[in-house]
Amino acid sequence: MIRFRSCYFLLIVFLAACSQNNVTKDKSLKKYFDENKVEGCFALMDNGTGKFTVHNLGRYRDSSYLPASTFKIVNSLIGLQTGKISNDSMVIKWDGVKRWNADWNQDLNMYNAFRMSSVPYYQEVARRIGKDTMQLWLDSLRYGTRKITTAIDSFWLDNSLKITADEELGLVKKLYFDQLPFFKSYQETVKRAMLFEDNANYRLGYKTGWGFTEKGHAIGWIVGWIEENKHPYFFVLNIESPDKDFDMKPVRIKMLKDMLKYLGFFEGKM
């Protein structure tokens, strides 16, 4: 509890990232949404210049959606800071309930649960954190709408809590630079879990999310960074389909990589 109190009162974090003056609207990115029959937005921030390349600025800046599993970033940080997660090797045992994702049906540690996006693991973490403590941290971070109006183990999945794409990007930018009100070591722990590709040309870290709106539309997220020549760029992709059976998992990562490649990444030249 001492760790929690010392950090909670340290600062209030503003997650919004862009302003009108540093945005370039790139109409050529629309083709990637059209060819996959989705609505949505994409933004890329060049940290060196502070400039944004954006598709669908209105949706990016002004529209809020459930964070789905992108909330595992914050859930992990709060769990670590409050001691409910001791480290990324901490195992939560499988409860024996078979779920649609077979990867979740086993004992998991934090690192693997994060990378497999295990909902049951993080539901248990949220229950251990508790509603009051979770609410204090959401207020401290000014995370999205900051509302927990439903169960503590599902509010980020059921449209109780919502966040903009701009706020999602702002969160990972602060995380990358260890600027969130959590111990640096805990921020580094979450960044390690987010790093999926690391080679001579680039480093790619991200967290995905997948959920459904009140209308039953499928919502997909990818938020993270790509680093080339030790220079970070931050991105967020938000897509929506009215098809509840939309094949979200492969489409969102393909769209992200197609757009990044189009913008000149993956060659180590940025």
N, C-alpha and C positions, 0 to 999 in steps of 0.2 A: 504493500500500500504506500510505503514511503516513496518508492520509485514512481508510482503513479502520480502522487500529489506534487512531487518536485517538478515533474514535467508538464503536468496539466496547466499549471498557472504560469508557465514560462512565456507563452505567447499564443495569440490567436492567429491561425493561418488562413490566408486568403488563397483559394485554389484557382480562381479565374486567371487565365493566361494571356489572352490577346486583347488588343485594342484596335479600333478601326484604322489607325494610322499605319500599322505595320502589316497589313493583310493584302495579299494578292489573290484574287479569285481566279482559279485555273479551270476554265470551261472544258479543257481537253480531258479532264479526269472523269467527266460524266459518262464517257463510253464504258468505263469499267463497271459502273452501276447498271447501265442499260443492258449490257450483255449478260449480266447475271440476274436481271429482272428484279432488282431491289431498289428501294429508296434509301437515302442515307447521307452521310457526310464523311469527309476525310480532311484532316489537317496535319501539316508537317511544319514544325518550327525549327529553323536554323538557329542554334544557340549562339553562334558567333555574331550574327547580325540582328537577332531578335525578330526576324521576318517570318511570316506565316504564309504557306501556300495552302489554300482552302478550296474544297468543293462544298457548296451549299452552306454558306456562311450563316444564314438564318437558323438552320437546324443545329449547326455546330455551337452557336453561341447562346441560343435562346430556348431550345427544346430540351426537356428533361425526360430521362428514361430510367427504368430500373437498372441498377449497376450489375445485377446478376453476379457472376463469379469474379468480376473485376474487384468486387468488395473484399475478396480474399487478401488483397494487398493491405488494406486497413485492418481487417480482422486479425491478420498475422501480427502486424505491428502492435496493436492493442494487446493481443494475447501475450506477446513477448514482454512488453513494457510492464504489464501487470503481473507477470509471473505465471499466468495460466498456461503459457507455453514456455517450457524451461529452455529449450533450444530447438534447432531444426531437426534434431534426431529424436525428439519426444514422440513416442508411439501412443496412439489411441487405438485400443483394440476394436476390431470389427464387432458390431452388435449382433451378427448372425443373420441380419435381414438381407436377403438377396435383392439387389437393385439392378436397374437396366444396364448400368455400366459395370461390367465384370471387374474392372480395375479397382473399384471401390470396395469390393467384397473381400477384404483382407485387412489385417492389421497394417496401419500406415504411420510413418513418421511425418513431421510437418513438411519437410522438403519434398517428399514424394507426393503427399496429399495436395500440396500447392500445384505441382507440375501436372498431376493427374486431374486437378480441379475437383477434388473429392468434396461433394456437398456434405455427406454425413460427418466427416472429420471436422469441418468448419462449423457445422451446426452445433456440435458438441463444444467446440471452443467458445462459441458465442454464449451458450448456456452457462459455461463456467465463468465467463466475464460478467454476465448479468446485465439486465436492462439499464439500471441506473448508471453503472460505470460506462457502458457502451454509449449511452446518451451524452454523458459528459465529454467523451472524446469526439463524438460527432459534432458537438457544439464547438469544441476547441478547434477542430479542423475546419469548421464551417463546411462540412462535407455535404454537398448537394442540398436537398430539402431538410436534412437533419431529422427527419421524422421516423419514430418507431411507434407505429400505431397498431401493429399486429404482434405476433409472437416473436420473441427474441431470436429464435432459430430460423426465421424465414422472412424477416422484414425486408431484406435486400433482394428477395426473389419474387415477392408478391405485389410489387408496385406501391408498397407503403413508403419506401425510400426511393428517391429519384435523383439523378445527377445529369448535368450537361456534359457534352463532349469536351467543351472548353475546360471545365473543372477536372475532368478525368486527365487531360493532358497536363494541366497545372500541377496535379498531384504527383504524377510520375516525374515531372521535371524537378520538383522539390525533393522527391525521394532520391533521384540520381545524385543530387548535390548534398545529400544528407541534411536537408533544411527543414525536415518535418520535426515536430516536437517529441521525438523519440530518441533514445540513445543511438549513437552512430553505429554501434555494433549490430543493433537490431535492424537498422535500415540496410546495412550491408548484407545481413542474413537474407532479407527479402529480395534484394537485388540478385544475389546468387541464385535463388530459386527461379527468378525471372529470366535468367540468361540461358537461352536455348541454342544459340549458334555463336561460335567463337572461333574465328580462323584468321589467316593472315590478312584478309581483305576487309573484314568487318566483324563487329560484335552486335548481335541482335537480341534484345531483351524485351519481353512482353508478358501481358496477362490477357487471357481471353475471357469472354462472358457470353452467356446464352440464356435467354429467358423469353417471356411472353407478356405482351401488353394486356391491358384490360379487355381489348377487343380480340385477343387471341392471336395477334400478329407476332411472328418470331422476331426477336431483337438479338443482334449479335454485336459484340465489341471485340476490338483488339486495341490495347493501349500500351505504349512502351517507348523504346528508343532504339536507334541504330547509330553505331559509332564507327567512323572511318578516320584513320590517321589521328586517333585520339580526339576527334571532334564529334560531339554528340548532336544528334537531331532527334526531336521528340515527335511522336505521332499518335493519332487516335483515329480509329475507323469505327463507325457506327452504321449498321445496315439493318433494314427492316423488310420483311416479306409477309404478305397476308396469308401465305401458305404455312399452316402450322407444322407441316411435315417437311419444310424446307431443309435442304442438306447443309446446315449451317457450318459444321466443323471444317470441311474442306474448302468451302467457298470463301469464307472470311480470310483465311490465311493466303489463299491464292490471290484474292483481290489485293491484299496488302502488299504481297511480294511483286505482283504485276505493276502496281503503281509506284512502288519504290524503285523498281528496275527502270521504269519509264522516266523517272526523275533523276536517274543517273547513279543509283546505288548498286552495291554488291561487287564493284570492280576495284575498290580500294583507291578511288580517284577523287572522292569528295573531300 
